[in-house]
Amino acid sequence: MAILKESGIPLGRMMLISKDGTFTKEDLVIEANGQYQLLEKPDCFVIKNAECCRSILVKVMTKDA
């Protein structure tokens, strides 16, 4: 697995993962220590912090081919 991004997401914020055209939602593996929402846009993936009162740590990886 290749790590794309690893970061903390503060309350009410989001993380953007650039899309190079070859990734889909199914290709991502997401590890988080809280609730999150994953959205797919034409140019990027958006991971939103869905916790009500705390920051979360998120690691985004790709699946092995």
C-alpha positions, 0 to 999 in steps of 0.5 A: 500500500502506498500512503497518499496523505496522512494528517489531522483534520480539525473540527469542521474542516476537510482534507483534499486528495488530488485525483490523477484520473486513475483512482476511484473510491474503491481504490482508497483505504482510509484509516481514521480514529473517528467518523468521517465522510468521503465525497468524490469530486471530478478533480479530487476526493474530499474527506470531511471530519464528521465528529461533533466535537474533536479533531481526527487523525486520517491516513489515506492509502491505495490498495495493492494491485 
